């Protein structure tokens, strides 16, 4: 436990030294379980459409959002274990599951399958262990999904996609999609992801109007709110 706290402290210090700090002070509430605890700004909920990319076997946040905020939640995960697990759950009518991944391409994508059966964290094959079994899964661009589902706006986009955020978020911005809130687990700890690339993506998000309102104790989960939902645009 003490070792974990030290690692978290060092990780947060590294972020702070790089200028990755909370930009705006907002009242937020947190929901979820295990490592899947996420924070939102409830006053900034302008609609009821929530996208949750990377369901895995932890949908506690998703169900809490439906219970507390009556949202229509669309969850995405193309990986076989998650698809099977979701199919075994009793879910409310506002929970809509799509066996598709969110990516920067439309089509099939190779994923590394975790060796341990109880694990659900598939990664894109080039980010995984070369010794892992590879499976092909269907993925879609965020803009493709939005159009297919008939949504003009996305109120909240939550992403835990094991490194794929590094390609999905730039594609999202290039498509002109601006969810009111972004909740993202960044995997800058992966050896294949350069910390400088992560810093560049944070800069890109800030330049596009997003402000950090929350960083988890672990230093991986980030909450962003778009400046259009703030009373004024803080500097």
PyMOL commands that set and color helices and strands:
alter all, ss='L'
color gray80, all
select helices_A, chain A and resi 2-17+42-44+60-69+80-87+125-127+142-149+165-174+195-207+227-229
alter helices_A, ss='H'
color red, helices_A
select strands_A, chain A and resi 29-33+36-40+49-53+72-76+95-98+101-103+107-113+123-124+133-141+156-159+181-185+210-215+221-226
alter strands_A, ss='S'
color yellow, strands_A
deselect
rebuild
show_as cartoon
